[in-house]
Amino acid sequence: MAARDLTELLLKPQPLIIGIGASAGGLEALQDFLANLPDSHNYAIVIVQHLDPDHDSLLSSLLAKRTNTPVHTAVEGSMVEPGNIYLIAPGDSLTVADGVLHTEDFAKPRGRRRPIDQFFESLADNSGSNAVAVVLSGTGSDGSNGIRAIKEQGGLVFVQDPEQAKYDGMPRSAIETGAHDLVLPVGEMVEVLNDYFNHLGGLQPDHLTDAQFIERAMKHVRYRTGHDFKNYKPATLLRRIAVRMSVLGITQPNDYLKRLIESPSEVNRLFRDILINVTSFFRDPATFELLAEKVIPEILQEDEPDREVRIWVPGCSTGQEAYTIAMLFADAIERLDLVRKVSIFGTDIDDDALRVARQGVYPNSAADEVPENLLHKYFNWRPDGYEVTSNLRDMVRFSNQSIIKDPPFSRLDLVTCRNVLIYFDNDLQDVSMRVFQYGLRERGYLLLGSSESPGLVDDFFDEISQKHRLYRRRPGQAARLDLHTSSRGGSSRASLEPKAPSQTLDPYAEHLLNDFAPPYVVLSHTGELLFASEGAAKYLQMKSGAPAA
């Protein structure tokens, strides 16, 4: 992709919208933010603050004193224009769609209002990677769910330094989600914003096109981590790199490449930022309601009650989705009075995220995500949050695995891979569809994210629900599966279809090994199975000897 093409991809015609959420103590933070705005800029700023619905707000007049940017109270149908500031009105909810603000009376009781989450979620849908979310001082956790949506769509998330905030509840809750990009004093945010967007689509001073810069940076990531991101969407990669350059105060591409060479820790930080580990319990509740009502009972009540039920959650991040599915299966087994063994495999390539998943301890904001009856049933409260109970934890196994280079799990009843494929290019999405088709049993279910429609999905799966991206594997033998496997020295292709080894063991040696050696398998240098002993066969549920060609 040429630099000009990538620039056009990034610089969309819609305005860059900065959503700012604030509550108690937020006035001072808002005034500091606006005081740093230049007299002329192209930002459209929408401020959502918790306001008393029974009293008129003086926020507009107080903020107008700190900036030359026009300040307006948002009204239904207002077009969002660059170079303007829009404020939520007391008692209103505020969303944005197609660049237009929409207001209505907040219907929920006062104690359950989450206007910041509501606006951020609409902003993510409206602006995608051109969205910025800023969480300032306040109590509670409003905004924490919304920033997940912003981050997942490739937007930028700033959080006020809790040590600087008058009330640190909202900033700390936002940080606990892991969906933030930067934690900064308010007075530094505007400068970093300017630096960040100046990096996008303008990397020619060092005579590197955007595509060349991305390629070289990703080579360093592959060398250090063993993971190849060359088939990720370039816009996502460039934005993640731009964030890191802004944090480090680096303006020249070659200077950042030098930092990657000299600093393994910077490679690891960029690696984690690219992965965008954003998740939550019961995300998109209607989707999980469909699983609970239709899919899970059907899987559990099939004709083979002694067979293990197997579910795979690739890209599981910190584990919330895997535990959500475990709760639904455990609850259904109890409700239907069944005895079934259920194994859920949560996989990711981020060891830090997997460490959190295995610990099963989540911040207090989990109480806002998990239905109350399930929260009391499957979690133990502790001062720092909620811990998954041991019986639920025993259902889920977490491991480091790549969708695109490691052999998949097999004989699966359900695969849930939501909001992972949106970062893959078309070729990588096709590989993923082949992997899922290979791993699923006939008539097994596949659940994708709401924005994902891979090209090959219609070749292998029947659509059950277009709205919820629920599919079912068609009957028939799985298609041949070839995976790209990365290494520090380059890449190769490894087939999951077993091949006969070039030579078999001497019969006498095989007899001795079977009688006296522990169970063993023989693998090729690419990890391909060449031979399995009789003792290993019972553990692997396969025939002993060399696999058939």
C-alpha positions as CSV (number, residue, x, y, z in Angstrom):
1,M,0.0,0.0,0.0
2,A,1.4,3.4,-1.0
3,A,1.9,6.1,1.5
4,R,-0.7,8.3,-0.3
5,D,-3.3,5.5,-0.2
6,L,-2.7,4.9,3.5
7,T,-3.0,8.6,4.2
8,E,-6.3,8.7,2.4
9,L,-7.5,5.7,4.5
10,L,-6.6,7.4,7.7
11,L,-7.7,11.0,7.0
12,K,-11.5,10.5,6.6
13,P,-13.7,13.4,5.7
14,Q,-15.6,13.3,9.0
15,P,-14.2,15.5,11.8
16,L,-12.1,14.3,14.6
17,I,-14.4,14.1,17.6
18,I,-13.0,14.3,21.2
19,G,-15.5,13.0,23.8
20,I,-14.7,14.1,27.3
21,G,-16.3,12.5,30.3
22,A,-16.3,14.1,33.8
23,S,-18.1,14.0,37.0
24,A,-17.3,15.2,40.5
25,G,-14.3,17.5,40.5
26,G,-14.4,17.7,36.7
27,L,-14.9,21.4,36.3
28,E,-11.3,22.2,37.2
29,A,-10.0,19.4,34.9
30,L,-12.2,20.6,32.0
31,Q,-11.0,24.2,32.5
32,D,-7.3,23.0,32.4
33,F,-7.9,21.0,29.2
34,L,-9.6,23.9,27.3
35,A,-7.1,26.4,28.5
36,N,-4.4,24.5,26.5
37,L,-6.4,24.5,23.2
38,P,-4.9,26.7,20.5
39,D,-7.1,29.6,19.3
40,S,-7.6,27.8,16.0
41,H,-8.0,24.0,15.7
42,N,-10.0,21.3,13.9
43,Y,-11.2,19.3,16.9
44,A,-14.9,18.9,17.6
45,I,-15.2,18.5,21.4
46,V,-18.2,17.0,23.1
47,I,-18.3,17.2,26.9
48,V,-20.5,14.8,28.9
49,Q,-20.6,15.6,32.6
50,H,-22.8,14.3,35.3
51,L,-25.2,17.2,35.9
52,D,-28.1,17.6,38.3
53,P,-31.2,17.2,36.1
54,D,-33.2,19.5,38.4
55,H,-31.0,22.5,38.1
56,D,-29.8,24.7,35.3
57,S,-26.1,24.4,34.5
58,L,-23.6,27.2,34.6
59,L,-21.0,25.0,32.8
60,S,-21.3,26.7,29.5
61,S,-20.5,30.2,30.8
62,L,-17.7,28.9,33.1
63,L,-15.9,27.0,30.3
64,A,-16.3,29.8,27.8
65,K,-14.1,32.0,30.0
66,R,-11.2,29.5,29.4
67,T,-11.2,29.2,25.6
68,N,-11.8,31.1,22.4
69,T,-13.5,28.0,20.9
70,P,-17.3,28.5,20.7
71,V,-19.2,26.6,23.4
72,H,-22.7,25.3,22.7
73,T,-25.3,23.3,24.7
74,A,-26.1,20.2,22.6
75,V,-29.6,20.1,21.1
76,E,-31.3,17.5,19.0
77,G,-30.1,17.4,15.4
78,S,-27.0,19.6,15.9
79,M,-24.3,18.8,13.3
80,V,-20.9,18.2,14.9
81,E,-18.6,20.8,13.4
82,P,-14.8,21.1,13.8
83,G,-13.6,24.0,16.0
84,N,-16.6,23.8,18.3
85,I,-17.4,22.6,21.8
86,Y,-20.7,20.9,22.7
87,L,-22.0,20.3,26.2
88,I,-24.6,17.8,27.4
89,A,-27.7,19.4,28.9
90,P,-28.9,18.6,32.4
91,G,-31.2,15.5,32.5
92,D,-30.4,14.6,28.9
93,S,-28.7,11.6,27.3
94,L,-26.5,12.4,24.4
95,T,-25.3,10.3,21.4
96,V,-23.9,10.9,18.0
97,A,-24.7,9.2,14.7
98,D,-23.6,10.2,11.2
99,G,-22.0,13.3,12.6
100,V,-25.3,14.5,14.2
101,L,-26.0,14.9,17.9
102,H,-29.1,13.3,19.4
103,T,-30.6,14.1,22.8
104,E,-33.4,12.7,24.8
105,D,-34.6,12.6,28.4
106,F,-32.7,10.0,30.4
107,A,-35.2,7.3,31.1
108,K,-33.2,5.3,33.8
109,P,-33.3,6.1,37.5
110,R,-30.8,8.7,38.6
111,G,-28.6,6.1,40.3
112,R,-28.2,4.0,37.1
113,R,-27.4,6.8,34.6
114,R,-24.3,6.2,32.6
115,P,-24.3,9.1,30.1
116,I,-20.6,8.9,29.5
117,D,-20.6,5.3,28.5
118,Q,-23.6,5.9,26.3
119,F,-21.9,8.7,24.4
120,F,-18.6,7.0,24.1
121,E,-20.2,3.9,22.7
122,S,-22.1,5.9,20.1
123,L,-18.9,7.8,19.3
124,A,-17.0,4.6,18.6
125,D,-19.7,3.6,16.1
126,N,-19.8,7.0,14.5
127,S,-16.1,7.9,14.2
128,G,-14.2,4.6,14.5
129,S,-10.5,5.4,14.5
130,N,-11.2,9.1,14.3
131,A,-12.6,9.0,17.9
132,V,-10.8,10.2,21.0
133,A,-12.1,9.5,24.5
134,V,-10.9,11.4,27.6
135,V,-11.8,10.4,31.1
136,L,-11.4,13.0,33.8
137,S,-12.1,13.4,37.5
138,G,-15.2,11.7,39.0
139,T,-16.5,9.0,41.3
140,G,-17.8,5.6,40.1
141,S,-17.0,3.9,36.9
142,D,-19.0,5.7,34.2
143,G,-16.9,5.8,31.0
144,S,-15.1,2.4,31.6
145,N,-17.4,0.5,29.3
146,G,-17.4,3.2,26.7
147,I,-13.6,3.4,26.3
148,R,-13.5,-0.3,25.5
149,A,-15.7,0.5,22.5
150,I,-13.5,3.4,21.5
151,K,-10.3,1.4,21.8
152,E,-11.7,-1.6,19.9
153,Q,-12.6,0.6,16.9
154,G,-9.0,1.9,16.8
155,G,-9.6,5.2,18.6
156,L,-7.5,6.9,21.2
157,V,-8.1,6.9,25.0
158,F,-6.7,9.4,27.4
159,V,-7.2,9.1,31.2
160,Q,-6.4,11.8,33.7
161,D,-3.6,10.9,36.1
162,P,-5.5,9.7,39.2
163,E,-2.9,11.4,41.5
164,Q,-3.9,14.7,39.9
165,A,-7.7,14.1,39.8
166,K,-9.8,15.6,42.6
167,Y,-11.8,12.4,42.6
168,D,-10.0,9.4,41.3
169,G,-12.8,6.8,41.0
170,M,-13.5,7.2,37.3
171,P,-9.8,7.5,36.2
172,R,-8.8,4.4,38.2
173,S,-11.8,2.4,36.9
174,A,-10.8,3.4,33.3
175,I,-7.2,2.4,33.9
176,E,-8.3,-1.0,35.4
177,T,-10.0,-1.9,32.1
178,G,-6.7,-1.8,30.3
179,A,-8.3,0.0,27.4
180,H,-6.5,3.3,27.9
181,D,-3.6,4.5,25.7
182,L,-2.2,7.2,27.9
183,V,-2.5,8.4,31.6
184,L,-1.5,12.1,31.7
185,P,-2.0,15.3,33.6
186,V,-4.8,17.2,31.9
187,G,-2.4,20.1,31.0
188,E,-0.4,17.8,28.7
189,M,-3.2,16.1,26.8
190,V,-3.7,18.7,24.0
191,E,0.0,18.8,23.2
192,V,0.1,15.0,23.0
193,L,-3.0,14.9,20.8
194,N,-1.4,17.3,18.4
195,D,1.7,15.2,18.2
196,Y,-0.2,12.0,17.7
197,F,-2.3,13.2,14.7
198,N,0.7,14.9,13.2
199,H,2.3,11.5,12.9
200,L,-0.4,10.0,10.9
201,G,0.0,9.9,7.2
202,G,3.1,12.2,7.2
203,L,6.2,10.1,7.7
204,Q,8.2,11.2,4.7
205,P,10.8,13.4,6.4
206,D,13.1,10.3,6.8
207,H,12.3,9.2,3.2
208,L,10.2,6.3,4.4
209,T,6.7,5.7,3.1
210,D,4.1,4.7,5.7
211,A,4.0,1.2,4.4
212,Q,7.9,0.9,4.5
213,F,7.9,2.2,8.1
214,I,5.2,-0.2,9.2
215,E,7.0,-3.1,7.6
216,R,10.3,-2.3,9.3
217,A,8.7,-1.8,12.7
218,M,6.8,-5.1,12.4
219,K,10.0,-6.9,11.5
220,H,11.5,-5.9,14.9
221,V,8.3,-7.0,16.7
222,R,8.5,-10.4,14.9
223,Y,12.1,-10.8,15.8
224,R,11.6,-10.1,19.5
225,T,8.2,-11.8,20.0
226,G,7.9,-14.4,17.2
227,H,4.6,-13.0,16.1
228,D,4.1,-11.6,12.6
229,F,1.7,-8.7,12.1
230,K,2.2,-8.2,8.4
231,N,-1.4,-9.1,7.6
232,Y,-2.9,-6.8,10.1
233,K,-4.7,-3.7,8.7
234,P,-2.1,-1.0,8.1
235,A,-4.3,1.8,9.6
236,T,-4.4,-0.1,12.9
237,L,-0.7,-0.6,13.0
238,L,0.2,3.0,12.1
239,R,-2.1,4.4,14.8
240,R,-0.6,2.1,17.5
241,I,2.9,3.2,16.4
242,A,1.9,6.8,16.4
243,V,0.7,6.5,20.0
244,R,4.0,5.1,21.1
245,M,5.9,7.8,19.3
246,S,3.8,10.5,21.0
247,V,4.4,9.0,24.4
248,L,8.2,8.9,23.8
249,G,8.3,12.3,22.2
250,I,9.8,10.9,19.0
251,T,8.9,12.7,15.8
252,Q,11.1,10.9,13.2
253,P,10.4,7.3,12.0
254,N,14.0,6.3,11.9
255,D,14.4,7.4,15.5
256,Y,11.6,5.2,16.5
257,L,13.0,2.2,14.6
258,K,16.3,2.8,16.5
259,R,14.4,2.7,19.8
260,L,12.9,-0.6,18.8
261,I,16.3,-2.0,18.1
262,E,17.8,-0.8,21.3
263,S,14.9,-1.4,23.7
264,P,13.2,-4.9,24.0
265,S,10.8,-3.3,26.5
266,E,9.5,-0.9,23.8
267,V,9.0,-3.8,21.4
268,N,6.9,-5.5,24.1
269,R,4.9,-2.4,24.8
270,L,4.1,-1.9,21.1
271,F,3.2,-5.6,20.8
272,R,0.7,-5.2,23.6
273,D,-0.7,-2.0,22.1
274,I,-1.3,-3.7,18.7
275,L,-3.2,-6.5,20.3
276,I,-5.8,-4.0,21.7
277,N,-6.9,-6.3,24.6
278,V,-10.4,-5.0,25.1
279,T,-13.1,-7.2,26.6
280,S,-15.8,-7.4,29.3
281,F,-18.3,-9.7,30.9
282,F,-21.5,-10.2,28.9
283,R,-20.5,-7.8,26.2
284,D,-23.5,-7.3,23.9
285,P,-26.1,-8.9,26.3
286,A,-28.5,-9.8,23.5
287,T,-25.9,-12.0,21.9
288,F,-25.4,-13.9,25.1
289,E,-29.1,-14.2,25.6
290,L,-29.3,-15.9,22.2
291,L,-26.6,-18.3,23.2
292,A,-28.3,-19.1,26.5
293,E,-31.7,-19.6,25.0
294,K,-30.9,-21.4,21.7
295,V,-27.4,-22.6,21.3
296,I,-26.3,-23.9,24.8
297,P,-29.3,-26.0,25.5
298,E,-29.1,-27.6,22.1
299,I,-25.4,-28.5,22.6
300,L,-26.0,-29.9,26.1
301,Q,-29.1,-31.9,25.2
302,E,-27.6,-33.8,22.2
303,D,-27.7,-37.5,21.8
304,E,-24.2,-38.2,23.2
305,P,-24.4,-37.2,26.9
306,D,-21.1,-38.8,27.8
307,R,-19.2,-36.8,25.3
308,E,-17.1,-33.8,26.5
309,V,-18.5,-30.4,25.3
310,R,-15.7,-28.4,23.9
311,I,-15.6,-24.6,23.4
312,W,-12.8,-22.4,22.0
313,V,-12.5,-18.7,22.7
314,P,-9.5,-17.5,20.6
315,G,-8.3,-14.0,21.3
316,C,-9.7,-14.3,24.9
317,S,-7.6,-11.4,26.3
318,T,-8.0,-11.2,30.1
319,G,-10.6,-13.9,30.1
320,Q,-14.0,-12.2,30.7
321,E,-15.7,-13.7,27.7
322,A,-14.5,-17.3,28.4
323,Y,-15.8,-17.0,32.0
324,T,-19.1,-15.5,30.7
325,I,-19.6,-18.6,28.5
326,A,-18.6,-20.8,31.5
327,M,-21.3,-19.2,33.6
328,L,-24.0,-19.8,30.9
329,F,-23.1,-23.4,30.5
330,A,-22.9,-24.1,34.3
331,D,-26.2,-22.4,34.8
332,A,-27.8,-24.3,31.9
333,I,-26.5,-27.7,33.2
334,E,-28.0,-26.9,36.6
335,R,-31.3,-25.7,35.2
336,L,-31.7,-28.7,32.9
337,D,-30.6,-31.1,35.6
338,L,-27.8,-32.6,33.4
339,V,-24.4,-34.1,34.0
340,R,-22.1,-33.0,31.3
341,K,-18.4,-32.3,31.2
342,V,-17.6,-28.9,29.6
343,S,-14.1,-27.7,28.7
344,I,-13.6,-24.1,27.6
345,F,-10.2,-23.2,26.0
346,G,-9.3,-19.5,26.2
347,T,-6.3,-18.6,24.0
348,D,-4.4,-15.5,23.3
349,I,-0.8,-14.5,22.3
350,D,-0.5,-11.9,25.1
351,D,1.1,-13.6,28.2
352,D,0.3,-10.6,30.4
353,A,-3.4,-10.8,29.5
354,L,-3.4,-14.6,30.0
355,R,-1.9,-14.1,33.5
356,V,-4.8,-12.0,34.5
357,A,-7.3,-14.5,33.0
358,R,-5.7,-17.4,35.0
359,Q,-5.8,-15.4,38.2
360,G,-9.5,-14.7,37.7
361,V,-9.6,-11.5,39.7
362,Y,-11.4,-8.5,38.3
363,P,-12.0,-4.9,39.5
364,N,-15.2,-3.9,41.2
365,S,-16.6,-2.7,37.8
366,A,-17.3,-6.3,37.1
367,A,-20.4,-5.8,39.3
368,D,-21.8,-3.5,36.5
369,E,-21.3,-6.2,33.9
370,V,-22.4,-9.5,35.4
371,P,-26.1,-10.1,36.2
372,E,-26.6,-9.9,40.0
373,N,-27.7,-13.5,40.4
374,L,-24.6,-14.8,38.5
375,L,-22.3,-12.4,40.3
376,H,-23.3,-13.9,43.7
377,K,-23.2,-17.4,42.4
378,Y,-19.9,-17.5,40.5
379,F,-17.7,-14.8,42.2
380,N,-16.3,-14.2,45.6
381,W,-16.0,-10.6,46.7
382,R,-12.6,-9.3,47.9
383,P,-11.4,-5.8,48.8
384,D,-9.8,-5.3,45.4
385,G,-12.7,-6.7,43.3
386,Y,-14.3,-10.0,42.5
387,E,-12.6,-13.4,42.2
388,V,-14.0,-16.2,40.0
389,T,-15.0,-19.3,42.1
390,S,-13.0,-22.4,41.8
391,N,-15.8,-24.5,40.2
392,L,-16.1,-21.9,37.4
393,R,-12.3,-21.6,37.0
394,D,-12.0,-25.4,36.6
395,M,-14.2,-25.3,33.5
396,V,-11.7,-22.9,31.7
397,R,-8.2,-23.5,30.5
398,F,-6.0,-20.6,29.3
399,S,-3.0,-21.0,27.0
400,N,-0.8,-19.0,24.6
401,Q,-1.9,-19.9,21.0
402,S,-2.0,-18.0,17.7
403,I,-5.1,-18.4,15.5
404,I,-3.1,-18.1,12.4
405,K,0.1,-20.2,13.1
406,D,-0.7,-22.8,15.7
407,P,-2.8,-25.9,15.2
408,P,-6.4,-25.3,16.4
409,F,-8.4,-27.3,18.9
410,S,-10.6,-30.1,17.5
411,R,-14.0,-31.6,17.9
412,L,-15.4,-28.2,19.0
413,D,-19.0,-27.5,19.7
414,L,-18.7,-23.7,19.7
415,V,-16.1,-21.1,18.7
416,T,-16.6,-17.5,19.9
417,C,-14.1,-15.2,18.3
418,R,-15.6,-11.7,18.6
419,N,-13.9,-8.5,17.5
420,V,-10.6,-10.1,16.6
421,L,-10.9,-10.4,12.9
422,I,-11.6,-6.7,12.4
423,Y,-7.9,-6.1,12.7
424,F,-7.0,-8.8,10.1
425,D,-6.7,-8.1,6.3
426,N,-8.8,-10.3,4.0
427,D,-6.1,-13.0,3.6
428,L,-5.8,-13.5,7.4
429,Q,-9.6,-13.5,7.8
430,D,-9.8,-16.3,5.2
431,V,-7.2,-18.3,7.1
432,S,-9.2,-17.8,10.3
433,M,-12.4,-19.1,8.7
434,R,-10.5,-22.3,7.5
435,V,-9.2,-22.8,11.0
436,F,-12.6,-22.5,12.6
437,Q,-14.2,-24.8,10.0
438,Y,-11.4,-27.3,10.6
439,G,-11.8,-27.2,14.4
440,L,-15.6,-27.4,14.6
441,R,-17.6,-30.6,14.6
442,E,-20.3,-30.9,11.9
443,R,-23.1,-28.5,12.9
444,G,-20.9,-26.8,15.5
445,Y,-21.5,-23.1,16.1
446,L,-19.4,-20.1,15.3
447,L,-20.0,-16.7,16.9
448,L,-18.2,-13.6,15.5
449,G,-18.2,-9.9,16.4
450,S,-21.0,-7.6,15.4
451,S,-18.8,-5.8,12.8
452,E,-17.2,-8.9,11.3
453,S,-18.3,-10.5,8.0
454,P,-15.3,-12.5,6.6
455,G,-15.4,-13.4,3.0
456,L,-15.2,-17.2,3.4
457,V,-17.8,-17.4,6.1
458,D,-20.6,-18.2,3.6
459,D,-18.5,-21.0,2.0
460,F,-18.3,-23.0,5.2
461,F,-21.1,-21.9,7.5
462,D,-24.9,-21.5,7.4
463,E,-26.1,-18.2,8.9
464,I,-28.3,-18.6,12.0
465,S,-28.5,-14.9,13.0
466,Q,-27.1,-12.1,10.8
467,K,-27.7,-9.5,13.6
468,H,-25.6,-11.5,16.1
469,R,-23.2,-13.0,13.6
470,L,-24.0,-16.5,14.7
471,Y,-23.2,-19.3,12.2
472,R,-23.3,-23.1,12.0
473,R,-20.8,-25.3,10.3
474,R,-22.1,-27.2,7.3
475,P,-21.9,-31.0,7.3
476,G,-19.0,-32.6,5.5
477,Q,-15.3,-33.2,5.8
478,A,-13.2,-30.2,6.8
479,A,-11.2,-28.5,4.1
480,R,-7.4,-28.9,4.0
481,L,-5.8,-26.5,6.4
482,D,-2.5,-24.8,5.8
483,L,-1.2,-22.3,8.3
484,H,1.4,-19.6,8.0
485,T,3.9,-20.2,10.8
486,S,6.3,-17.4,11.7
487,S,9.8,-17.7,13.0
488,R,12.6,-15.3,13.8
489,G,14.2,-16.2,10.6
490,G,11.2,-15.9,8.3
491,S,8.1,-17.9,7.6
492,S,7.1,-21.3,6.3
493,R,3.9,-23.2,5.6
494,A,2.9,-26.1,7.7
495,S,-0.1,-28.3,6.9
496,L,-2.3,-29.8,9.6
497,E,-3.0,-32.7,7.4
498,P,-0.7,-35.4,8.7
499,K,1.9,-36.9,6.4
500,A,3.7,-40.2,6.6
501,P,7.3,-39.8,8.0
502,S,10.1,-40.4,5.6
503,Q,11.1,-43.5,7.6
504,T,9.4,-45.5,10.4
505,L,11.0,-46.9,13.5
506,D,12.7,-50.3,13.4
507,P,10.0,-52.9,14.6
508,Y,12.4,-54.2,17.3
509,A,13.2,-50.7,18.6
510,E,9.5,-49.8,18.5
511,H,8.7,-52.9,20.6
512,L,11.4,-51.9,23.2
513,L,10.2,-48.3,23.4
514,N,6.6,-49.4,23.9
515,D,7.5,-51.8,26.7
516,F,10.0,-49.7,28.6
517,A,9.8,-46.0,27.6
518,P,7.2,-43.5,28.9
519,P,4.5,-42.4,26.4
520,Y,6.1,-40.3,23.6
521,V,5.4,-38.6,20.3
522,V,7.8,-37.7,17.5
523,L,7.5,-34.3,15.9
524,S,9.1,-32.7,12.9
525,H,11.0,-29.4,13.2
526,T,7.8,-27.6,12.2
527,G,5.8,-29.3,14.9
528,E,4.2,-31.9,12.6
529,L,3.2,-35.2,14.2
530,L,5.4,-38.0,12.8
531,F,4.8,-40.9,15.2
532,A,2.9,-41.7,18.4
533,S,3.7,-44.5,20.8
534,E,1.0,-46.9,22.1
535,G,1.2,-45.3,25.5
536,A,0.6,-41.8,24.1
537,A,-2.4,-42.9,22.0
538,K,-4.7,-43.2,25.0
539,Y,-3.9,-39.6,26.1
540,L,-4.2,-38.2,22.6
541,Q,-7.3,-40.2,21.6
542,M,-5.6,-41.3,18.4
543,K,-4.3,-44.5,16.9
544,S,-0.7,-45.5,17.6
545,G,1.9,-45.5,14.9
546,A,2.5,-43.1,12.0
547,P,-0.4,-41.0,10.8
548,A,-1.9,-41.9,7.4
549,A,-0.9,-39.7,4.5
